[in-house]
Amino acid sequence: MRWWTAVFVVVLASCGVRRPDDTMIDARYRGPVRSRNIARGRNRYEVVCVPCHGDHSERQGPLLFRLHWYAPEIRHQVREGNSLMPAIPQHRLSDEDLEHLLAFFLTTGACDAEPTEESVNEESAEEARGLDAPWADPDDP
């Protein structure tokens, strides 16, 4: 392993980007995304997440988009927190709104889970993304 690869791994681990170990995830966090409300999820992201993570033009916190975590891992991180990210209690983000947030994350690459009841409407996803979305990468097809 090259020295810069080792440094990169250490930096990522220190930024709180480490995935929760599967054995750490409580059964109540398991299951697919239970919402398709992308617009509400985007709103919750802007209200609850942006103050710490920034809008990704500022890069205040760890980059969430294209994180590729699964829904149970994100639920666990949000509710349990860790040494670098405090838990977000239900009075700040309800379980229902957390599911909307996950639906939005499906459109950004932050979450790799798929909704099970119906697939996300691509037209709604495009509408939620917007043309000037800070997570959009013009170089990524």
Phi, psi and omega in degrees: 000133179288154183301322182289331176293317178297318179297317180300316180297317179296318180296315178299316180297324181283345180269004178080018183272354181296131179290144173296140176296138183304328180287343180278341188278117180294151181302330182292344179267353184281160177117164181285172175296132186250027179215156173236011185274082184293318182298317178294322177297320178296318177299314180296323177300313182296324182278316189265321188266320185302323180305328179260318185271346183075177180265015178076359166272336181266334180053050180288313182245184178302140179295120183272323185289140185067026177287325178062041171272163176267158183308314180299325179293319180291315177304314180300312181299316181295314185278327184261331182065189174202192184294340181253343179227120179289153175296148177255112183288162183297333179289342175264328180213104182294163177301321179297315179291329175298320177294322176296319177300318178296322177299318176296317180299333176299331182274351185249349185090359177289330183234133180260000181288160176242137174295146185263325186291313176214149180286157179295131179291116184299326178296318177295322179296317178297318179297318181292327181293316182074158182284333183253029183298131182293341181269352181288135178248108184297341179272353182258115182292000000 
